[in-house]
Amino acid sequence: MEIAEMLERRRINICCLQKTRWKLNGVCHVNSDREKYKLFWNGQKTAKNGVGIFVREPIAQEVLDIKRINSCLMWIKLRLEKQTMIIFSAYAPQTGESEEMKNNFWAAFSMISPS
């Protein structure tokens, strides 16, 4: 996957993606030439919106929890040394989307409790 090679070149450990247009949700392994990444994603039945988070191995082994809220919002919780970190990937509705969609996004966002 081309994005894994770019992450490797730039030495990026964690990368959030928005508007992936991938269906449903899942986890998969993605390899570049030298690095391995784990991709967590959340979409919907149609290929619209969608968010994802790439995490380089071995950091991906430290993921404690994944919360897929909707096709525009997800987070992972991971432990780095003695600290816990929450990484969000969010895709806020853009101009042209319905007010209902925008209100639903912000309502879901405001209800997040990653404890």
Residue pairs with C-beta under 8 A, 6 or more apart in sequence:
1 30
1 32
3 15
3 17
3 30
3 54
4 30
4 31
4 32
4 35
4 37
4 54
5 32
5 33
7 15
7 32
7 35
7 37
7 54
7 56
8 32
8 33
8 34
8 35
12 54
12 56
13 55
13 56
13 59
14 53
14 54
14 55
14 56
14 59
14 87
15 53
15 54
16 51
16 52
16 53
16 54
16 87
16 88
16 89
17 41
17 51
17 52
17 53
17 54
17 89
18 50
18 51
18 72
18 89
18 90
18 91
19 49
19 50
19 91
20 41
20 43
20 49
20 50
20 51
20 52
21 43
21 47
21 48
21 49
21 50
22 41
22 43
22 47
22 50
22 52
23 43
23 44
23 45
23 46
23 47
24 43
24 44
24 45
25 41
25 42
25 43
25 68
26 40
26 41
27 38
27 39
27 40
27 41
27 66
28 38
28 39
29 36
29 37
29 38
29 39
30 36
30 37
30 38
30 39
30 54
31 37
35 56
35 57
36 56
36 57
37 54
37 55
37 56
37 57
37 60
38 54
38 55
38 57
38 60
38 63
39 52
39 53
39 54
39 55
40 52
40 53
40 55
40 63
40 66
40 74
40 76
41 50
41 51
41 52
41 53
41 74
42 50
42 51
42 52
42 68
42 69
42 70
42 71
42 73
42 74
43 49
43 50
43 51
43 71
44 50
44 70
44 71
48 71
49 71
49 72
49 91
50 71
50 91
51 71
51 72
51 73
51 74
51 89
51 90
51 91
52 74
52 89
53 74
53 76
53 87
53 89
55 63
55 76
55 78
59 78
59 80
62 78
62 79
62 80
63 76
63 77
63 78
64 77
64 78
64 79
64 84
65 76
65 77
66 74
66 75
66 76
66 77
67 74
67 75
67 76
67 77
67 112
67 114
68 74
69 75
69 108
69 112
70 104
70 105
70 108
71 91
72 90
72 91
72 92
72 93
72 105
72 108
73 88
73 89
73 90
73 91
73 105
73 108
73 109
73 112
74 88
74 89
75 86
75 87
75 88
75 89
75 112
75 114
76 86
76 87
77 84
77 85
77 86
77 114
78 84
78 85
78 87
79 85
86 114
88 112
90 109
92 102
92 105
93 101
93 102
93 105
